[in-house]
Every structure is written in C-alpha cells, then in structure tokens.
Amino acid sequence: MNQNAANLRNIKNLPDDIKTIADIIGYENAYKLCKYFGGGCIYIVQLKTIDRYLRNEKIRQAFNGANISELSFKHGISKKQIYRIVKGKS
C-alpha cells in the first residue's frame, strides 16, 4: 500500500465524504481517486444505470435472431426494446 494512502487513516480532520469513500473502496483506492480526479467534478451513475448496461450486454450476447420473444419475456421488456438494444441504440 502506498504510504500516503496508509496515512489517510491517521488524519483526524479528514472530510467525512473522503472517510466514507475510503471505508467503501479502501484507503488506497480513495487516494487514487483524489490523485486522478482531485479538484475536479466526476459524475457517478446510479446503480440502476450500470445494471441496465449489464442487462443490455447480456441481451446482445444471447440474441441469435430467433429468440426475440424469449429475451423479451426473460428481461421483462418489449420486443421493440430488444431490437433497439441489439442495434446498439439503447
């Protein structure tokens, strides 16, 4: 572990948001975030957005041209949406 990252644990007046991030992703990764994005503003998407990207990728991989109804039922979305996903429009 980077010595500076390890020392983050010992800073008494470390801002609460950095403490929370470090508790979630670890002090070394929190240090890296500060190193690469410090002073900037980054947008972190909601988990449902990541889940949608993962679902769409699974649909693209499973699509064989004849299983549109199966994929529609399995993922709870319309056939039209399946076509949009497969064409890369969603």
Beta strands, then each sheet from edge to edge (+ up, - down):
end
